[in-house]
Amino acid sequence: MKTALNLGSLVAAVGDAVVACDAWGAIVLWNPAAERLFGYQESEALGQSLDIIIPQPLQQRHWDGYQKTMETGHTKYGHDVLRVPAVDKSGREMSIAFTVAMLFSSDGKPEVVVSVIRDETARFKKDREMRKRLAELEAKSGEY
């Protein structure tokens, strides 16, 4: 027996943030995990720009890439994980990792960009500490 899959229930249930934006960059989907990760309730995020989670110094670079993606209908982050800084509602800086899926209209034009996002702040800090420790050990071993 085949079970029907309710995609809305799936998006609401997954542990990773799922955020979708229209062709102009307005948020059109914001799941409960996005609420937990970024601190904005769905009602606060819908219709807003992704600037609510993008650090100000990175916003122009983001929008340049977003515009190119919408013009070409292609992104390399459908398979490659992108790791970038982000901010939550309180201004807390974090490191996130995400992939992107593009949804197209019936005429083949890019219509929606969906991101599946995970908080990697703890892993990023741990990796940075390990690199620092390794550099210290390498420097110390070079002293002999």
Secondary structure, DSSP 8 states (H G I E B T S, - for coil): ------HHHHHHH-SSEEEEEETTSBEEEE-HHHHHHH---HHHHTT-BGGGTS-GGGHHHHHHHHHHHHHHT--GGGTS-EEEEEE-TT--EEEEEEEEEEEE-TTS-EEEEEEEEEE-HHHHHHHHHHHHHHHHHHHHHTT-
